[in-house]
């Protein structure tokens, strides 16, 4: 299980650099689980073009990413904003399961649950 903590203002360049680092990480496993702690990340003004670049990276690395779980943890009260952000632009279907949480321990429980 990898835990990734982010901060600052969300943009495609940094997000893709983070994703490349994750895919190169010695403990990364295809089909593995990751918790993204975005509680310190500012994502209130991300351009749709940035979202499309992030999605394109994900599509081109789908096989390496696999079908594990990605738990997204945001500040309390920000889950709906996260969903609204990613509802913009072209959607992608992936084998990777994603769920958004406002409570870190709920994310851990979900990731560790085999179902």
C-alpha positions as CSV (number, residue, x, y, z in Angstrom):
1,X,0.0,0.0,0.0
2,X,1.4,3.3,-1.1
3,X,0.3,6.5,0.6
4,X,0.8,9.7,-1.4
5,X,0.5,13.1,0.3
6,X,0.0,16.1,-2.0
7,X,-0.1,19.8,-1.4
8,X,-0.1,23.1,-3.3
9,X,-2.3,24.0,-6.3
10,X,-3.3,21.1,-8.6
11,X,-2.2,21.2,-12.2
12,X,-1.4,18.7,-14.9
13,X,2.4,19.1,-14.9
14,X,2.7,18.3,-11.2
15,X,0.0,15.6,-11.2
16,X,1.6,13.8,-14.1
17,X,5.1,14.1,-12.5
18,X,3.6,12.6,-9.4
19,X,2.1,9.7,-11.3
20,X,5.4,9.0,-13.1
21,X,7.1,8.9,-9.7
22,X,4.5,6.5,-8.4
23,X,4.9,4.2,-11.4
24,X,8.7,4.2,-10.8
25,X,8.5,3.7,-7.1
26,X,10.1,0.6,-5.7
27,X,7.0,-0.5,-3.8
28,X,4.5,0.3,-6.7
29,X,2.7,-2.8,-7.9
30,X,0.4,-3.0,-10.9
31,X,-3.1,-3.7,-9.5
32,X,-1.9,-2.4,-6.1
33,X,-3.7,0.0,-3.8
34,X,-2.9,3.7,-3.2
35,X,-4.2,6.3,-0.8
36,X,-3.9,9.8,-2.2
37,X,-4.1,12.2,0.7
38,X,-5.2,15.4,-1.0
39,X,-6.2,17.2,2.2
40,X,-3.6,19.9,1.6
41,X,-4.2,20.1,-2.2
42,X,-6.0,23.1,-3.7
43,X,-8.2,22.0,-6.5
44,X,-10.8,24.8,-6.8
45,X,-9.6,26.3,-10.1
46,X,-8.2,23.4,-12.2
47,X,-8.5,24.0,-16.0
48,X,-10.4,21.3,-18.0
49,X,-7.3,21.1,-20.2
50,X,-5.3,20.0,-17.2
51,X,-7.9,17.3,-16.4
52,X,-7.7,16.1,-20.0
53,X,-3.9,15.8,-19.8
54,X,-4.1,13.9,-16.6
55,X,-6.7,11.5,-18.1
56,X,-4.6,11.0,-21.2
57,X,-1.6,10.0,-19.0
58,X,-3.9,7.6,-17.1
59,X,-5.2,6.1,-20.4
60,X,-1.7,5.6,-21.8
61,X,-0.5,3.9,-18.6
62,X,-3.7,1.9,-17.9
63,X,-2.0,-1.5,-18.2
64,X,0.8,-0.5,-15.7
65,X,-1.7,1.0,-13.3
66,X,-4.0,-2.0,-13.3
67,X,-7.1,-2.7,-11.4
68,X,-6.2,-1.8,-7.8
69,X,-7.9,0.7,-5.6
70,X,-7.2,4.4,-5.4
71,X,-8.6,6.1,-2.3
72,X,-8.8,9.8,-2.6
73,X,-8.9,11.7,0.7
74,X,-9.9,15.4,0.7
75,X,-10.7,17.9,3.4
76,X,-14.0,17.6,5.2
77,X,-16.7,19.2,3.1
78,X,-14.7,18.9,-0.2
79,X,-15.8,15.5,-1.6
80,X,-18.6,17.0,-3.7
81,X,-16.1,19.6,-5.1
82,X,-13.8,16.7,-6.1
83,X,-16.6,14.9,-7.9
84,X,-17.7,18.2,-9.6
85,X,-14.1,18.8,-10.7
86,X,-13.8,15.4,-12.4
87,X,-17.3,15.5,-13.9
88,X,-15.9,18.1,-16.4
89,X,-14.5,17.1,-19.8
90,X,-14.3,13.6,-21.3
91,X,-14.7,10.7,-18.9
92,X,-12.5,7.6,-19.0
93,X,-13.4,4.1,-17.9
94,X,-10.6,2.2,-16.1
95,X,-10.2,-1.0,-14.3
96,X,-8.8,1.0,-11.3
97,X,-11.4,1.4,-8.6
98,X,-11.6,4.9,-7.1
99,X,-13.5,6.2,-4.1
100,X,-13.4,9.7,-2.4
101,X,-13.3,10.1,1.4
102,X,-13.3,12.9,3.8
103,X,-12.1,10.7,6.7
104,X,-8.7,9.1,6.3
105,X,-9.5,6.0,8.3
106,X,-12.5,5.3,6.1
107,X,-10.1,5.3,3.1
108,X,-7.8,2.9,4.8
109,X,-10.6,0.5,5.6
110,X,-11.9,0.6,2.1
111,X,-8.5,0.0,0.5
112,X,-7.8,-3.0,2.9
113,X,-11.2,-4.6,2.2
114,X,-10.9,-7.3,-0.4
115,X,-14.4,-6.9,-1.7
